[in-house]
Amino acid sequence: MRLKGAVVVVTGASSGIGAASAIAFARAGARLELGARRLDRLGAVAERCRAAGSPAVNVRLLDVGERASARTFIAAAKRDHERLDILVNNAGVGWRGALHEMPEEKVDELIATNLKGVINTTQSVLPWMLERRRGVIINVASVVGFRPAPYSAVYSATKHAIVGLSHALRGELSGTGVKVCVVYPGVTAGTEFFKDPDRPVGWQYPASWVANLIVRTARYPRRDAMVFPLRLAHLAEPVFGGLMDHALGEIRRRDLPD
């Protein structure tokens, strides 16, 4: 996919991986449609994208978990540019703690944003991409999409669901010219999932690393994209998965309050 002049839609673009991806696409000369729930932060990201070289940047209020909001956002992007080339489904929320203590509203929020949000935007964008017989959909999952994390059970479940959805949809769209890709970040600096100073998570990737991987995946679409150390974990999962369940459970139990 040629990125210069391409129309790129990024959800959850107000911070973290979404903001870094928007800036990386801007450097490649893409036209951007950015959506998030915090317009003030989104506006600041848009200014950085314009400074980085994007010829056009629009920002809009977006709650991907709300079907009407997602449809309105995608329709507005299509109206502005008459086409949509790349969709980056990045919006997501997290929660850490014991499953039996997780509030019902948090369960609903994670499922609505992390899973239903991907479905909402993808359903909205597909008719336009199928009509043109081209397009790239990049779903940002997580390392927990194949290596679930204890004390993040629902978050892990939503990311597993994104992987399953993406792989099934990739087969469904075979031969249409529309590509579906999954990106698997690890623990990423600059996101709001890992800001609690009382719950250290160890070494973190810069958000720019993940953003560059997303841009490369848009340019050269592939089924699964992950940085090198995560590839090793993916290969080890079938052999050492059970042992890792117990080991990670012990490690995270020490990090969390009683």
C-alpha positions in Angstrom: 0.0 0.0 0.0 1.4 3.4 -1.0 1.1 5.7 2.1 1.7 9.1 0.5 -1.7 10.6 0.1 -3.5 7.5 1.5 -6.5 8.1 3.8 -5.7 6.6 7.2 -8.3 6.3 10.0 -6.9 5.8 13.5 -9.1 5.2 16.6 -7.9 5.9 20.1 -5.5 8.5 18.6 -5.3 10.9 21.6 -2.4 9.2 23.3 0.0 6.2 23.4 0.2 3.9 20.4 -2.6 5.7 18.6 -0.9 9.1 18.8 2.5 7.7 17.9 0.9 5.9 14.9 -0.8 9.0 13.7 2.5 10.9 13.7 4.3 8.1 12.0 1.7 8.0 9.2 1.9 11.8 8.9 5.7 11.5 8.3 4.8 9.2 5.4 2.5 11.8 3.9 -0.8 10.2 4.7 -4.1 12.1 5.1 -5.5 11.4 8.6 -8.8 11.0 10.2 -8.3 10.8 14.0 -10.9 9.7 16.5 -11.0 9.5 20.3 -13.1 10.5 23.4 -10.8 13.3 24.4 -10.9 16.1 21.8 -8.5 18.4 23.6 -5.7 15.8 23.5 -6.7 14.8 20.0 -6.2 18.4 18.8 -2.7 18.5 20.2 -1.9 15.3 18.3 -3.3 16.7 15.1 -1.0 19.7 15.4 2.0 17.4 15.7 0.8 15.4 12.6 0.5 18.6 10.5 4.0 19.6 11.6 5.3 16.1 10.7 4.0 16.5 7.1 0.5 15.3 6.8 -1.4 17.2 4.1 -4.7 16.8 5.8 -5.7 16.0 9.4 -9.3 15.9 10.8 -10.2 15.1 14.4 -13.6 13.9 15.7 -15.2 12.8 18.9 -15.4 9.0 18.8 -16.6 6.3 21.2 -16.0 3.1 19.3 -18.1 1.1 21.8 -21.2 3.1 20.6 -22.3 1.8 17.2 -23.9 5.1 16.1 -20.7 7.0 17.0 -18.5 4.6 15.0 -20.8 4.7 12.0 -20.9 8.5 12.1 -17.2 8.8 12.4 -16.5 6.5 9.4 -19.2 8.2 7.3 -17.7 11.6 8.0 -14.2 10.3 7.0 -15.6 8.9 3.8 -17.4 12.1 3.0 -14.2 14.2 3.5 -12.1 12.0 1.2 -14.4 9.9 -0.9 -12.3 6.8 0.1 -10.8 5.0 3.0 -7.5 3.2 2.5 -6.3 2.1 6.0 -8.2 1.6 9.3 -6.2 1.2 12.5 -8.3 -0.2 15.2 -6.3 1.0 18.2 -8.8 2.2 20.8 -8.7 0.1 24.0 -9.0 0.1 27.7 -7.5 -2.1 30.4 -8.0 -3.2 34.0 -5.8 -5.2 36.4 -7.1 -7.2 39.4 -8.7 -10.4 40.5 -11.6 -11.5 38.2 -14.0 -12.1 41.1 -13.5 -8.5 42.2 -13.9 -6.9 38.8 -16.9 -4.5 38.7 -19.6 -5.3 36.2 -19.3 -1.9 34.6 -15.6 -2.5 33.9 -16.4 -5.8 32.3 -18.9 -4.1 30.1 -16.5 -1.3 29.3 -13.7 -3.6 28.2 -15.9 -5.7 26.0 -17.6 -2.7 24.5 -14.4 -0.8 23.7 -11.8 -3.5 23.0 -14.0 -6.0 21.1 -17.3 -4.4 20.1 -15.4 -1.2 19.1 -13.4 -3.2 16.5 -16.5 -4.8 15.2 -18.3 -1.5 14.9 -15.6 0.4 13.0 -14.8 -2.6 10.8 -18.4 -3.2 9.8 -18.7 0.5 9.0 -15.6 0.7 6.8 -15.9 -2.6 4.9 -18.6 -1.7 2.4 -16.4 1.2 1.1 -13.3 -0.9 0.9 -15.1 -3.8 -0.8 -16.6 -1.5 -3.3 -13.1 -0.3 -4.3 -11.6 -3.8 -3.8 -8.7 -2.5 -1.8 -7.9 -1.5 1.8 -6.0 -2.6 4.9 -7.5 -3.1 8.3 -5.0 -3.3 11.2 -6.3 -4.5 14.5 -4.1 -3.7 17.5 -4.3 -6.7 19.8 -1.6 -7.4 22.4 0.9 -10.0 23.5 -1.9 -11.2 25.8 -3.8 -12.2 22.6 -1.7 -15.3 22.6 -0.1 -15.2 26.1 -2.9 -14.4 28.6 -1.9 -12.4 31.7 -3.2 -13.5 35.1 -5.1 -10.6 36.9 -6.0 -9.3 33.4 -8.4 -12.0 32.5 -11.1 -10.0 30.7 -8.6 -7.8 29.0 -6.8 -11.0 27.8 -10.1 -12.4 26.6 -10.9 -9.4 24.5 -7.5 -9.5 22.9 -7.9 -13.2 22.2 -11.2 -12.3 20.6 -9.6 -9.7 18.4 -7.1 -12.2 17.1 -9.8 -14.7 16.3 -12.0 -12.1 14.7 -9.1 -10.9 12.5 -8.0 -14.3 11.4 -11.5 -15.4 10.5 -12.2 -12.1 8.7 -9.0 -12.4 6.8 -10.2 -15.7 5.3 -13.7 -14.3 4.7 -12.2 -11.4 2.7 -9.8 -13.6 0.7 -9.7 -12.5 -2.9 -11.5 -9.2 -2.3 -8.4 -7.0 -2.2 -9.0 -6.1 1.5 -6.3 -7.2 3.9 -6.7 -7.8 7.6 -3.7 -7.7 9.9 -3.0 -8.1 13.6 -0.3 -6.2 15.5 0.8 -7.5 18.9 2.3 -4.8 21.2 4.0 -5.8 24.4 4.1 -3.5 27.5 4.3 -0.1 25.9 5.6 3.1 27.4 3.4 6.2 27.0 0.1 4.3 27.3 -2.2 4.8 30.2 -2.5 1.1 31.1 0.8 1.1 33.0 1.0 4.5 34.8 0.4 3.2 38.3 3.7 3.7 40.2 2.5 1.1 42.8 2.3 -1.6 40.2 5.6 -1.8 38.3 5.6 -3.7 35.1 9.3 -3.8 34.2 10.9 -2.8 30.9 8.6 -1.2 28.3 8.7 -0.7 24.6 8.5 2.9 23.3 5.2 3.6 21.6 7.2 4.7 18.5 8.4 1.1 18.0 4.8 -0.2 17.8 3.8 2.8 15.6 6.6 2.0 13.2 5.5 -1.6 13.1 1.9 -0.5 12.3 3.1 1.7 9.5 5.2 -1.1 8.0 2.3 -3.5 8.3 0.1 -1.0 6.4 2.7 -0.7 3.7 3.3 -4.4 3.5 0.2 -6.2 4.9 0.7 -9.5 6.8 -1.4 -11.7 8.9 0.5 -11.2 12.2 3.1 -8.5 13.1 5.1 -8.5 16.3 8.4 -7.2 17.5 11.2 -9.8 17.6 11.2 -10.8 21.4 7.5 -11.4 21.2 8.0 -13.8 18.4 10.1 -15.9 20.7 7.3 -15.9 23.3 4.8 -16.9 20.6 6.9 -19.9 19.6 7.4 -20.9 23.3 3.7 -20.7 24.2 2.7 -24.2 23.0 5.5 -25.9 25.0 5.8 -23.7 28.1 2.3 -22.2 28.3 1.2 -24.0 31.4 4.4 -23.2 33.3 4.1 -19.5 32.2 0.5 -19.4 33.6 1.8 -20.3 37.0 4.9 -18.2 36.9 3.1 -15.0 35.7 0.4 -15.6 38.3 3.0 -15.6 41.1 4.8 -12.6 39.8 1.6 -10.5 39.3 0.2 -11.6 42.7 3.2 -9.9 44.4 2.7 -6.7 42.4 -1.0 -6.3 43.3 -2.3 -5.1 46.7 -3.7 -7.7 49.0 
